[in-house]
Amino acid sequence: MSGSASKSLARLLRQTRRSSIPRPQLTQCQSIRASFEPVRSFSVTYRRRSDPSEPHHDVRYTTDMYPSLKRDPRFAELTDEHIQFFKSTLGDDAAVIDGVTKDASDDLEPFNRDWMKKYRGRAKLVLKPKSTEEVSKILKYCNENKLAVVPQGGNSGLVGGSVPVFDEIVIALTRMNKIRSFDEISGILVVDGGVIMEVADNYLAERNHLYPLDLGAKGSAQIGGNVATNAGGLRLLRYGSLHGNVLGIEGVLPDGTIFDDLSTLRKNNTGYDLKQLFIGGEGTIGIITGVSIHCAQRSKAVNVAYFGLPSFEHVQRAYKEAKIHLGEILSAFELMDARSQGFVHQVTGNKRPLDGDHPFYCLIETSGSNTEHDSEKLESFLEYVMGEEIVSDGVLAQDETQARQLWGWREGITEAIGHFGGTYKYDLSIPIKELYSLVEETRERLDSKGLVGDDDSYPAIAVVGYGHMGDGNLHLNVPVRKYTQEVEDAIEPWVYEWIQKRRGSISAEHGLGIAKKKYIGYQRSDTMLKLMKQIKDLYDPNGIMNPYKYI
Amino acid sequence: MSGSASKSLARLLRQTRRSSIPRPQLTQCQSIRASFEPVRSFSVTYRRRSDPSEPHHDVRYTTDMYPSLKRDPRFAELTDEHIQFFKSTLGDDAAVIDGVTKDASDDLEPFNRDWMKKYRGRAKLVLKPKSTEEVSKILKYCNENKLAVVPQGGNSGLVGGSVPVFDEIVIALTRMNKIRSFDEISGILVVDGGVIMEVADNYLAERNHLYPLDLGAKGSAQIGGNVATNAGGLRLLRYGSLHGNVLGIEGVLPDGTIFDDLSTLRKNNTGYDLKQLFIGGEGTIGIITGVSIHCAQRSKAVNVAYFGLPSFEHVQRAYKEAKIHLGEILSAFELMDARSQGFVHQVTGNKRPLDGDHPFYCLIETSGSNTEHDSEKLESFLEYVMGEEIVSDGVLAQDETQARQLWGWREGITEAIGHFGGTYKYDLSIPIKELYSLVEETRERLDSKGLVGDDDSYPAIAVVGYGHMGDGNLHLNVPVRKYTQEVEDAIEPWVYEWIQKRRGSISAEHGLGIAKKKYIGYQRSDTMLKLMKQIKDLYDPNGIMNPYKYI
């Protein structure tokens, strides 16, 4: 199949007679080459739950990393009596993993650590309720008995938000996995909080709709977790944020109160929109058991293109042109630097989409209702960026398989980078002009301190940047051979000061969890923090919900 | 220019050689006729502020309509000393309309009544701060002195939310009317709360962007008021709700605290999204002084079409087909019944866009980046709905003037209906299938009680339905010769019970204000109401913010 991509593009380019847009001569353009020959498939989705059979002595306890954290003495220690209550309430043996009255450390381990091997807790009890009423009974009991809890969805988060720190009880939503309803006229889907994103999206695909959020961990991430994290993901540019798309939430407050706001209406202005506090609340004021969400129609035509570009300046120009030429069909504009693509190549062994090395890569996706129109728009964009030499090289996916493979080069970065030991991850909002400067400055900084290099004597392997260009959202990643205080101190709080000066965000979409908690002051004023704490105290006066994290 | 609309459509229809969509024979379609000849222009925007020179004895005091309302004795009465404080704080004479130490009733009247002539208060003081700091000083003082206040934007609301009930102090945002910044790359606009929608949209138009909300009152409605009401408007279908588009809010809490969350980032997951409580909070927990909002690119191509249809069943089919054929360029799908269009014709005297009477009318708007593509999509849609006889007749605007005129037939309804005395207005979310049944049932109900008819002996003139089909949002309007208890009792609470049975919303986009306050129990559970009251008590323990309204 070598050559098919370039042939198609040439055909596309030839087919443009009808377009009234003035076109550059083809001789001006660097030709888009044929390089699309996947060597072996690279799945774009992962199950991020750690394999319990893996040795886990490699993961340090979170409390070792954050020695200043002390177990809150307000919280009770688990007793046999507590276990008896939970077993009698949840009934089923599969619903309780009990490490209190017996040894269950191997069964508990996957719930006690994150997939990045960065956070590890010491929970002795995991509860898996199967209904909102069971969640209510659990929380009410925990609140009355001052037992701290951690809500856990797919545990695919990036800031340690869903991993226990001490002996908090894990409340896993895995068994609340029913799709409750879908209305094809309005596009409104109602699900349990534990439904996996990909399951929902497959269900919607059969009904010509799509889940309005997409991210690399979709094979394990749960919808309740998406909402609790206010996940942004790959298509926010097109479909907007969860604050707009989530129409209703059913949840349980710490005292067992069922928060019944599972509206299925596009519009409903009847009182304070309290459900918004759950969106991005990271499980600190309640547990999300049900979600009602507006889903767009699935596009008939989806195109994916992948480019190499000579500089970040060129990436910005390409983005500007994409907005002009692609307009309403632009559904993703993703940035990847050379190092990020090198890691994906190294870990997967897949043949690269483009020959040669380029300092920057972009992935552009269009989604529209008319294949011919979308191809024409894309073509006019391609001609322009090639003619103006804004991009150096590119390929265009010819079918869904190729589109998924191209997406693999973007979605696979996190997993590929995580392969070497660990990763310092920063998820930042930055004015677009300065987006990549931070990566360069971080690289210089670690280099000048002798902390980054190719051989094993350096703690850090590289400094990598990628992200959602369209949202001004950069993922700054520093893969390390092991987590060390030296590297951490070289980056933090320097990176947060950098962001603060530019009025960016220290957490664009990953949330605060335990990773960002201590840096919130770089982002929010004392006034805002005081107001947030008021809300926490209002809903969770005993502080049992996901303690030691967030604000 | 008679004939231009039909000629253009015929030309469009002939120009479809390139389209691969199978087309019905033109002979199958009822031809789209030429009827587009505006007799006199009908402005689509209004200044809704009442003319103070009008006699106002025609408007009853709100307290006469709601005799059970009593002035809250916790609130202080205004004194000379208070007035002195405000005058010294705001400095400028124009900033204080003082009806306490002197007679200023004519100057106060426009702030004391709404444009529908339905609500009328007895405020003796209007304050017009020009900065957030001034708002802060005012509120702090009012809070300490237990002086009740009503925040007021353009006063174009529909539920009496911005009109005082007793002697609350009106805080008018009119002088906070600066556009603070706009970033053309990100599309993020930052404005004072008192900026008028249309001013912002004109400013954005010059920069190829658009304000993501549109509504009939845009010439007077202010952005702070939009946000406080969570206004939905005409283009929610395309651009989404304010919960998604508003990125930051600066506000003042009752104790004078400045809520500084005026983020200009598309993504920012750093703590509870408290600003969401202001969106739709109707000025009951604070005053919005600044708004940061994401604005989409302005579409190069905008098309507007207007149809006559034989039944509501046909309207639903047209909507389904519009979603299929127009996909991502569909930006509005509005429903208007025969009576609504009759009123616009009667009041404006404009020539109707279509000959003959049709039971239903729709207005469809497309907005896209490519004129040719959009025309092709619209054409394929038109061919289909004409070929299948889903629509009986239609016209297509040939230029922006005609587009605005067609919009006038939708946007002018509220104003036209309000011409006769008064209107009982219900703004409801209903599952689309049953959307129009409510209008029919209400008509039958009033008819059977002998309350509606053409001559002056009947209190009600008609029962009218129109609204945002795409959002499942019906405006049920009952224009009356005068407001009577009889008509009100025939409709309420029956209409709310009807909605409750179908799990709709008793206020889709207008909010609660004073009009819906007592019916909130049809919408929200006791649990949710209790949680909302907690929030109110948390932020406004003295209850000074917009009392007697909301929940």
Interface residues (C-beta under 8 A of the other chain):
Chain A: R18 S20 D183 I185 S186 T229 N230 G232 L236 G240 S241 H243 G244 N245 T257 I258 F259 D260 D261 S263 T264 L265 R266 K267 N268 N269 T270 G271 Y272 D273 L274 Q276 L277 I279 G280 G281 I285 Q297 S299 K300 K320 K323 I324 H325 L326 G327 E328 I329 S367 G368 S369 N370 E372 H373 E376 K377 S429 P431 I432 K433 H468 D471 G472 N473 R503 G504 S505 I506 S507 A508 E509 H510 G511 L512 K516 I520 Q523 R524 S525 T527 M528 L529 L531 M532 Q534 I535 K536 L538 Y550 I551
Chain B: R18 S20 D183 I185 S186 T229 N230 G232 L236 G240 S241 H243 G244 N245 T257 I258 F259 D260 D261 S263 T264 L265 R266 K267 N268 N269 T270 G271 Y272 D273 L274 Q276 L277 I279 G280 G281 I285 Q297 S299 K300 K320 K323 I324 H325 L326 G327 E328 I329 S367 G368 S369 N370 E372 H373 E376 K377 S429 P431 I432 K433 H468 D471 G472 N473 R503 G504 S505 I506 S507 A508 E509 H510 G511 L512 K516 I520 Q523 R524 S525 T527 M528 L529 L531 M532 Q534 I535 K536 L538 Y550 I551
